[in-house]
């Protein structure tokens, strides 16, 4: 399996070897970046391919955070020089890495065993595994080894690793990602993003219908209808739609329903995109509710397996109803058991005929196609479909929470844990971006929660924070998985201590910048995955505009440390908290 070590706009070359050669550029321009950029670099490493490398870089960052004054290379040297050498390979390995980086005029190796030739190419010949070459002022200042001993295929960037990341950031965000938007006369929203990196296209059709448009008596209707729309149409028998996509080379074929959306998606070869248009236009107009009641039983069983039987199922479902008092996010997408059991085929047919129509749909393509050629075909297949009815507007507003709410569920078969959840503003409010920074400060192996609860106090196996932007109302959650026998009272107290620090103290400048860099790295990587791009374009268009997605990292750059402190003060209060404990009896 080939693993992409770095995704960047420069040519890469495959290296099939036991060796991992990682070039880190630390010339005068890059030295000030130090820990922040290395932390971003970890996101670009495939965890399954480079576990040792990722751990070492992560350790290097922890070391760097403790002392900001020495040069990055020196700190890496202190840490990596103490590593035991890996075993020697039996055969020397040669790998051509590409053009010399800008600013590197001469390169000298550390020994005969690690030879570097500078004839317009960087060529490494080595009998050792996992070398890290640190460039300073165009020369190899240090050479270290990584403990990576399993044969793998790697793609290595021809540019020094950190320089490649910096240039990736600047190229990806110095110019706008070009998305073409058109709204047909019947209200169908079309988003097109051309990208020629692979001869495939991610195809998405999202209907803005979910559990928020239901009431408790008919909850689960949108989800059951999602199942039914794979039962064929007046033209297609059951399973023919599925098999048509598979025979055309379709991958990642599926659907999902959320509180706001029902999505149908597949990735197709670029010469098969018109098949998606034909099949989905047919499904939009001519679906037949076959085997409705047997499929209803399937959904009932799905609910039992996912929510009723697992220890965390009913716990999390109950927490959700405690978070939202009035807003229909409290309605479970899969539906309440008694509601599912009472759903009728006529209800599904009525919902489909009214709302599964262009004015409530978002059609997205991302990948290798021509927008000029595809748009006329979209008009051909979808342009004459009646617009359909709009969903009734949701006028409910969530009332101010009266005070702290607590849920304690005791189960002997549960993995113990605690959750603290806060209601926060919806997408579009500037506080959402500040809370994203707060998430980054608390989250991850180098985040504050992991350090306190896992490494220092040894109360937990994991600890995370999650800012979940949503339409109208968002949430911010802290979740901790406890070790057996650990005190939930003590763990919760530590979480509140860390939240109070965010309210009373400004986030450090380096810690703040690290979060920004991670956000950029995440978005850069995400923009190379057309399936992710297509899904996010549709999702944020539903929120108000796809530009919210493309500009998310840029919006984080505008957040000040004071804004993070203000957001924490405004929302991380006990009176705004829903606290859950899932613990063993006694």
C-alpha positions in Angstrom: 0.0 0.0 0.0 1.3 3.5 -0.9 1.1 6.0 1.9 1.3 9.8 1.2 3.7 11.3 3.7 3.2 14.8 2.5 0.5 16.2 0.2 2.0 19.2 -1.6 1.8 20.8 -5.0 5.2 19.5 -6.0 6.0 16.3 -7.9 6.5 13.3 -5.6 8.4 10.1 -6.3 7.7 6.6 -5.0 10.3 4.9 -2.8 9.8 1.2 -2.0 12.2 0.6 0.9 12.6 -0.1 4.5 14.1 3.3 4.9 12.3 6.5 5.8 14.3 9.5 4.7 12.8 12.8 5.9 14.5 16.1 5.0 13.8 19.0 7.3 14.7 22.4 6.2 15.7 24.8 9.0 17.4 27.7 7.2 17.2 31.3 8.5 13.6 31.8 7.2 12.2 28.6 8.8 14.0 28.5 12.1 11.5 30.9 13.9 8.6 28.5 13.1 10.0 25.6 15.2 7.4 23.7 17.2 4.2 25.1 15.6 5.1 23.9 12.1 6.3 20.5 13.3 3.0 20.0 15.1 1.2 20.8 11.8 3.5 18.4 10.0 2.3 15.5 12.2 -1.1 15.8 10.6 0.4 15.0 7.2 1.9 11.7 8.3 -0.1 8.6 7.8 -0.5 7.1 11.3 -0.6 3.5 10.1 2.5 3.9 7.9 4.8 6.0 10.1 3.8 5.4 13.8 7.4 5.7 15.1 8.1 8.9 13.1 4.8 10.5 14.2 5.6 9.7 17.9 9.1 11.1 17.6 7.9 14.3 16.0 5.2 14.5 18.7 7.8 14.0 21.4 10.0 16.6 19.8 7.2 19.1 20.0 6.6 18.4 23.6 10.2 19.1 24.2 10.1 22.3 22.1 7.2 23.6 24.0 9.1 23.4 27.2 11.9 25.6 25.9 11.3 28.1 23.2 14.8 29.7 23.0 17.1 27.1 21.5 17.0 26.4 17.7 14.7 23.7 16.6 17.5 21.6 15.2 19.4 21.7 18.5 16.4 20.5 20.4 15.7 17.8 17.9 19.3 16.8 18.3 19.1 16.5 22.1 16.1 14.3 21.9 17.0 12.1 18.9 20.7 11.6 19.7 19.6 9.6 22.7 17.7 7.1 20.6 19.2 3.6 20.1 20.3 2.9 16.6 18.0 0.7 14.4 19.3 -2.5 12.9 21.3 -2.3 9.7 19.8 -3.4 6.4 21.7 -6.0 4.4 21.6 -4.1 1.2 22.2 -0.4 0.5 19.2 1.6 -0.7 19.1 4.4 -3.2 16.2 6.8 -3.5 16.0 9.8 -5.7 14.2 12.6 -3.9 14.0 15.4 -6.5 15.4 18.9 -7.1 17.5 20.7 -4.5 15.4 23.0 -2.3 15.5 26.8 -2.7 18.4 28.2 -0.8 20.4 25.0 -0.6 23.5 25.4 -2.7 25.7 22.6 -1.2 25.1 19.5 0.8 27.6 17.4 2.7 26.9 14.0 4.3 27.8 13.1 7.8 29.6 9.9 6.9 30.4 7.6 4.0 27.4 5.5 5.0 25.0 8.5 4.4 26.1 9.9 1.1 24.4 12.9 -0.4 25.1 14.0 -4.0 24.2 17.4 -5.2 24.2 17.1 -9.0 20.9 19.0 -9.2 19.3 16.0 -7.4 19.3 14.9 -3.8 20.3 11.2 -3.8 20.5 9.3 -0.6 22.4 6.0 -0.4 22.2 4.5 3.0 22.4 1.2 4.9 20.5 2.5 7.9 16.8 2.9 8.4 14.9 6.0 9.1 17.3 8.9 8.7 16.3 12.5 9.5 18.6 15.0 7.8 18.4 18.6 9.2 19.4 21.3 6.7 20.8 24.6 8.1 22.2 27.1 5.6 22.3 24.6 2.8 24.3 21.9 4.7 23.3 18.8 6.7 23.8 19.9 10.2 22.6 16.7 11.8 21.6 13.2 10.8 19.3 11.1 13.0 17.6 7.8 12.8 13.9 6.9 13.2 12.8 3.5 14.6 10.7 2.4 11.7 11.4 -1.3 10.9 8.6 -2.6 8.8 8.8 -2.7 5.0 6.5 -0.1 3.5 6.0 1.9 0.3 6.3 5.6 0.8 5.9 8.7 -1.3 8.4 11.3 -0.2 8.2 14.9 -1.2 11.3 16.2 -3.2 11.2 19.4 -1.1 12.4 19.6 2.5 9.5 18.5 4.6 8.8 21.8 6.5 9.4 23.9 3.4 6.9 21.8 1.5 4.3 22.4 4.1 4.9 26.1 4.2 4.7 26.4 0.4 1.6 24.2 0.4 -0.1 26.5 2.8 0.8 29.6 0.8 -0.2 28.1 -2.5 -3.5 26.7 -1.2 -4.7 29.8 0.5 -3.0 32.7 -1.4 -5.6 32.1 -4.1 -9.3 31.3 -3.9 -10.4 27.7 -4.6 -12.6 28.1 -7.6 -16.1 26.7 -7.1 -18.8 27.4 -9.6 -22.3 27.8 -8.3 -25.5 27.9 -10.3 -29.1 27.8 -9.1 -31.6 26.4 -11.6 -35.0 28.0 -12.1 -36.6 25.2 -10.1 -34.4 26.0 -7.1 -31.8 23.2 -7.5 -28.4 24.5 -6.2 -25.4 23.2 -8.1 -21.8 23.4 -6.9 -18.9 22.4 -9.2 -15.3 22.1 -8.2 -12.9 21.0 -11.0 -9.7 19.2 -9.8 -7.6 17.1 -12.2 -5.6 15.2 -9.6 -7.3 11.9 -10.3 -9.6 10.7 -13.1 -12.6 10.4 -10.8 -15.4 12.6 -9.6 -17.1 12.7 -6.2 -20.8 13.0 -6.8 -23.2 14.2 -4.1 -26.9 14.9 -3.9 -28.0 16.3 -0.6 -31.6 16.9 0.4 -32.2 19.4 3.1 -34.5 17.2 5.1 -33.7 15.5 8.4 -35.1 15.0 11.9 -35.5 18.8 12.5 -38.4 18.7 10.1 -40.2 16.0 12.1 -42.2 16.0 15.3 -41.9 13.3 18.0 -44.9 11.4 16.6 -43.3 10.9 13.1 -39.6 10.8 14.2 -37.4 8.6 12.0 -39.4 9.3 8.8 -36.5 11.0 6.9 -34.2 8.1 7.9 -36.6 5.4 6.9 -37.2 7.2 3.6 -33.4 7.2 3.0 -33.6 3.4 3.2 -36.6 3.2 0.9 -34.9 5.2 -1.9 -32.6 2.3 -2.5 -35.7 0.1 -3.3 -35.8 1.2 -7.0 -38.0 3.4 -9.1 -40.7 3.0 -11.7 -37.8 2.2 -14.2 -35.5 0.3 -11.9 -36.1 -2.8 -9.8 -34.8 -3.1 -6.3 -31.0 -3.3 -6.2 -30.6 -2.2 -9.9 -29.6 1.3 -8.9 -26.9 -0.1 -6.6 -25.7 -2.6 -9.2 -25.7 0.1 -11.9 -23.2 2.2 -9.9 -21.0 -0.8 -9.1 -20.8 -1.9 -12.7 -19.8 1.6 -13.7 -16.8 1.4 -11.3 -18.5 3.4 -8.5 -16.9 3.3 -5.1 -18.0 4.6 -1.7 -21.6 4.3 -2.6 -23.9 5.0 0.3 -26.3 7.4 2.0 -26.8 8.9 5.4 -29.4 11.0 7.3 -28.7 13.6 10.0 -30.8 16.1 11.8 -30.5 18.5 8.9 -29.7 16.5 5.7 -30.2 13.3 3.8 -27.3 12.6 1.5 -26.7 10.2 -1.4 -23.2 9.8 -2.7 -20.8 7.8 -4.8 -17.4 8.3 -6.5 -17.4 7.6 -10.2 -14.8 7.4 -13.1 -14.9 10.7 -14.9 -16.6 9.2 -18.0 -19.5 7.9 -15.9 -20.7 11.1 -14.3 -23.8 11.3 -16.6 -24.9 8.0 -15.1 -25.3 9.8 -11.7 -27.4 12.5 -13.3 -29.7 9.9 -15.0 -30.1 7.7 -11.9 -30.6 10.5 -9.4 -33.0 12.5 -11.5 -35.0 9.3 -11.8 -34.8 8.7 -8.1 -35.9 12.3 -7.4 -39.1 11.8 -9.5 -40.0 8.1 -9.7 -39.1 6.4 -6.4 -41.3 3.5 -5.4 -41.8 2.6 -1.7 -41.3 -1.1 -2.0 -41.1 -3.5 0.9 -41.9 -0.6 3.2 -42.9 -2.5 6.3 -40.1 -5.0 6.2 -37.7 -2.1 5.8 -39.3 -0.5 8.8 -38.5 -3.7 10.8 -34.9 -3.4 9.6 -34.7 0.2 11.0 -36.2 -1.0 14.3 -33.4 -3.6 14.5 -30.8 -0.9 13.6 -32.1 1.2 16.5 -31.8 -1.8 18.9 -28.2 -2.5 17.8 -27.0 1.1 17.8 -29.0 2.8 20.6 -31.0 0.5 22.8 -28.5 -2.3 23.6 -25.0 -0.7 23.7 -24.1 1.0 27.0 -23.5 4.4 25.4 -26.5 4.3 23.1 -29.3 5.4 25.4 -26.8 7.4 27.5 -25.9 9.7 24.6 -29.5 9.9 23.3 -30.7 11.0 26.7 -27.9 13.6 27.0 -29.0 15.0 23.7 -32.6 15.5 24.9 -31.2 17.3 28.0 -29.1 19.7 25.8 -32.0 20.8 23.7 -35.1 21.7 25.5 -37.2 23.2 22.7 -35.2 23.0 19.4 -35.9 19.9 17.3 -32.3 18.8 17.5 -33.6 16.9 20.5 -35.5 14.5 18.1 -33.3 11.4 17.4 -32.6 11.0 13.7 -33.3 7.3 13.8 -36.6 8.0 15.6 -38.1 6.9 18.9 -39.1 3.2 19.0 -42.8 3.8 19.2 -42.7 6.4 16.4 -40.8 4.1 14.1 -43.3 1.3 14.8 -46.2 3.5 13.8 -44.9 5.0 10.6 -47.1 4.3 7.6 -46.1 4.0 3.9 -48.5 6.9 3.0 -46.5 9.2 5.3 -43.3 8.4 3.5 -44.9 8.8 0.1 -46.3 12.2 1.0 -43.0 13.4 2.4 -41.2 12.3 -0.7 -43.6 13.9 -3.1 -43.5 17.2 -1.3 -39.9 17.6 -0.3 -37.6 15.4 -2.3 -37.5 18.1 -5.0 -35.0 20.5 -6.5 -35.7 23.5 -4.3 -34.6 21.4 -1.3 -31.6 19.8 -2.9 -27.9 20.6 -3.4 -26.1 18.8 -6.2 -22.2 18.8 -5.9 -19.4 17.5 -8.1 -15.7 17.6 -7.2 -13.0 16.1 -9.4 -11.9 15.6 -13.0 -14.6 17.1 -15.2 -15.4 20.2 -17.2 -18.0 22.5 -15.7 -18.8 23.9 -19.1 -19.6 20.4 -20.4 -21.4 19.2 -17.3 -23.8 22.1 -16.7 -25.9 21.6 -19.8 -26.3 17.9 -18.8 -27.5 19.0 -15.3 -30.1 21.2 -17.0 -31.1 18.4 -19.3 -31.8 15.9 -16.5 -33.0 18.2 -13.6 -34.1 21.4 -15.2 -37.7 20.3 -15.9 -38.4 18.7 -12.5 -41.1 20.6 -10.5 -39.6 22.7 -7.7 -41.6 21.1 -4.9 -42.6 22.6 -1.6 -40.3 24.4 0.8 -40.0 23.1 4.4 -41.8 25.1 7.0 -39.4 27.5 8.8 -38.3 26.6 12.2 -39.2 29.4 14.5 -38.4 27.7 17.8 -35.6 29.3 19.9 -33.8 27.5 22.6 -34.6 29.1 26.0 -31.9 30.1 28.4 -30.9 27.1 30.5 -32.1 27.4 34.1 -29.1 25.7 35.6 -26.6 22.8 35.5 -28.1 19.5 34.4 -26.6 16.1 35.3 -27.2 12.6 34.1 -25.7 9.5 35.9 -26.0 6.2 34.1 -24.7 3.1 36.0 -23.9 0.0 33.9 -21.6 -2.8 34.7 -20.8 -3.3 31.0 -19.9 0.3 30.3 -16.5 1.8 29.7 -16.5 4.6 32.3 -16.4 8.1 31.2 -17.7 11.7 31.7 -19.0 14.3 29.3 -19.5 18.0 29.8 -21.5 19.8 27.0 -22.3 23.4 26.5 -24.7 25.1 24.1 -23.0 27.7 21.9 -24.0 30.0 19.0 -24.8 28.7 15.5 -22.6 28.9 12.4 -22.1 32.5 11.4 -21.4 33.8 14.9 -17.8 34.9 15.4 -17.7 33.0 18.7 -17.7 29.7 16.8 -14.2 30.4 15.5 -12.9 31.4 18.9 -14.3 28.1 20.3 -12.5 26.3 17.5 -9.3 27.7 18.9 -10.3 26.6 22.4 -10.9 23.1 21.1 -7.3 23.0 19.6 -5.8 24.2 22.9 -7.6 21.5 24.9 -7.5 18.7 22.3 -4.9 16.2 21.0 -1.9 14.4 22.6 -0.2 17.8 23.2 -3.4 19.4 24.4 -4.1 20.5 27.9 -6.7 17.8 28.7 -4.5 14.9 27.6 -1.5 16.2 29.5 -3.4 16.6 32.8 -5.8 13.6 32.7 -3.8 11.0 30.9 -0.1 11.8 31.4 0.1 13.6 34.7 -2.9 12.4 36.8 -3.2 9.0 35.0 -7.0 9.0 35.5 -8.0 8.5 31.9 -7.1 6.6 28.7 -8.2 9.5 26.5 -9.5 13.1 26.8 -10.8 15.3 24.0 -12.7 18.5 23.3 -15.0 18.9 20.3 -16.4 22.2 19.0 -19.4 21.1 16.8 -20.7 24.0 14.7 -24.3 23.6 13.5 -27.1 25.7 12.2 -28.8 27.9 14.7 -27.3 26.2 17.8 -23.9 24.6 18.2 -22.3 22.6 21.0 -18.9 22.3 22.7 -18.2 19.0 24.4 -15.4 17.6 26.6 -15.2 13.8 26.8 -13.0 11.7 29.1 -12.6 8.0 29.0 -11.7 6.9 32.5 -9.4 4.1 33.6 -11.1 1.4 35.6 -11.3 2.5 39.2 -10.5 6.1 38.5 -12.5 8.8 40.3 -15.1 10.6 38.0 -15.3 13.4 40.6 -11.6 14.1 40.4 -11.5 13.9 36.6 -14.5 16.2 36.3 -12.8 18.7 38.7 -9.7 18.7 36.5 -11.7 19.4 33.4 -13.3 22.4 35.2 -9.9 23.6 36.3 -8.7 23.6 32.6 -11.8 25.4 31.5 -11.4 28.0 34.2 -7.8 28.6 33.0 -9.2 29.5 29.5 -11.5 32.0 31.1 -8.9 33.6 33.4 -5.7 33.5 31.3 -4.9 34.4 27.7 -3.7 31.4 25.6 0.0 31.6 25.1 1.2 33.0 21.7 3.0 29.9 20.6 0.1 27.6 21.7 -2.3 29.9 19.9 -0.3 29.8 16.7 0.1 26.0 16.8 -3.7 25.7 16.7 -3.9 28.0 13.7 -1.2 26.0 11.9 -3.0 22.7 12.6 -6.2 24.2 11.2 -4.4 25.1 8.0 -2.8 21.7 7.8 -6.1 20.0 8.2 -7.8 22.1 5.6 -4.9 21.6 3.1 -5.1 17.9 3.5 -8.8 17.9 3.2 -8.7 19.8 0.0 -6.8 16.9 -1.6 -9.7 14.5 -0.9 -12.5 15.2 -3.4 -15.1 13.2 -1.5 -14.4 15.3 1.6 -14.5 18.5 -0.5 -17.8 17.6 -2.1 -19.4 16.7 1.2 -18.2 19.9 2.9 -19.3 22.1 0.1 -22.8 20.8 0.3 -22.8 20.9 4.1 -21.7 24.5 4.4 -24.0 25.6 1.5 -26.8 24.3 3.7 -25.5 26.4 6.6 -25.6 29.5 4.4 -22.7 29.5 1.9 -20.0 27.0 0.8 -17.5 29.9 1.3 -17.8 29.3 5.1 -15.9 26.0 4.4 -13.3 27.4 2.1 -12.6 30.4 4.4 -12.7 28.6 7.7 -9.0 28.5 8.3 -8.7 32.2 7.2 -11.4 33.1 9.7 -9.5 31.5 12.5 -6.5 33.7 11.7 -8.7 36.7 12.5 -9.5 35.5 16.0 -7.6 37.1 18.8 -6.4 35.5 22.1 -8.8 37.8 23.9 -11.7 36.5 21.8 -10.9 33.0 22.9 -10.9 34.1 26.5 -14.2 35.9 26.0 -15.9 32.9 24.4 -14.7 30.6 27.2 -16.1 33.1 29.8 -19.4 33.4 28.0 -20.2 29.7 27.4 -18.1 27.5 29.8 -20.2 28.0 32.8 -21.9 25.5 35.1 -25.3 27.1 34.5 -24.8 26.3 30.7 -23.5 22.8 31.3 -25.0 19.4 30.8 -22.8 16.9 32.6 -23.0 13.1 32.0 -21.4 10.2 33.9 -21.4 6.7 32.5 -20.0 4.6 35.4 -20.2 1.1 36.8 -22.6 0.5 39.7 -21.4 1.5 43.2 
